[in-house]
């Protein structure tokens, strides 16, 4: 160990660094946005403040699904997998999302985003 403990990272600190794949639903347009991030609260705020061109038209957004990963690469891989499903009905069935409207949903497949382990469970109703 180096003097003063510099140059080494605590294993416990590494465990708390999480990355997220998430799905937002527009409260006005019944659209979905799929993204990945390391800071879900910041990212949702950015979406709702109109800082993302691909989501500012359909504000406000709410988090409806979130998964946690140890690396950003894993979160982005999951984001791409969900985006590849093409069908909002398939996405809702597989991820057990509840539609907020009787209208047909449209999956918003552009952009990227980021989020928290507790939110994942709240969003899925557990």
N, C-alpha and C positions, 0 to 999 in steps of 0.2 A: 504494500500500500504506500502510495506517495505521501509525503509530508502534508499534513493538513487535510488529508482525504481527497485531494484534488485529482481529477483524472478518472475517478471511479463513480459509477452511478449505482444507487441503491436498487436492488431488484424489486423492492416494493414500489418504488416510483414508476418503474416501467409498467407494472400491472395496471396502473391507473390511467395510462395513456390509451384512450379508446378512440376508435374511428367508427363512423356510422354510415350505413346505407339507409335512406329514408324515403318516405312517400308523403307528399303534401296533397291536400285536396283543396281546390278553390271553393270558397263559401258562396261565390256568386255565379260561377260558370260551370260547376260540376265537372271540372277538369282535374287531372292528376299531374303532379310533377315528381320525378324520381331523381334523386341525387345522392351524393356522398360527401362527408365532411369530417372534421375533427372537433368541431364546436357547433353543436346543434342549435343552441339558443341564439348564438350570433347569426347563424345562417338563416334561421326562420325570421329573425328580425330583419335581415337584409332583404329577404323575399318580400316581406310585408311593407317595407319602406320603399319598394320599387327600385332597388339597386340592381336587380337582374332583369335584363331586357326581355327574357323569355317568360317571366312570371308577372311583371308589373301590371299587365292588362287585366289579369284575373284576380287581383287582390280583393279581400284578404285570404290568406292561406292558413290552413290548420294541419298539424301533424296527425296523420292517421296510421302510420306504421314506421317502425325503426328497428334496425338490427345492429348489434355491436360487433366490432372486429378488432383484432390486435394490431393490424396494419392498414394503412390507407389503400394499399394494393388490393387487399381482400375486400374492403368496402367497395372499391370501384368495380371489382370483378362482379360482386353481387348486384350493384347498380346496373351494370351492362346486362346481366342475366335477366333481371326484372324487365328492363327496357326491351329485351329481345322477345318477350312473350307476345307483343303486339296487341293482344286483346284485353281491354279493361275488365271484361267479364271473367276471363281466365285469371287475371291478376287478383281480382276481388275474391274469387273462389279459393284460389291457392293460399292467399294470405289472410283469408277470412275477414275481409274489410266489409263494413256495412255501408251501403250506398245511402246518401242523405237525400236523394231525390229520385222520383220515379222516371225521370228522363234518362235517356241513354248517356252513359259516361264516355268521355273521350280521353284517352291516355295521352298525357303531355310527355313527349319523349326527348325534349331538348334540355340542354344544360346539365349542371352538376350542383350538388349541394352538400350539407354536412350536419350530426346530432348525438342522445344519452340513454344509458341502459334502462333507467326507470321509465323513460318515455315509451320505450318499446312495449313494455308490459301494459302501460296505461292505454296506449293506442289500440292494442289488440283486445282490450276489455278484460284483462286478467287481474 
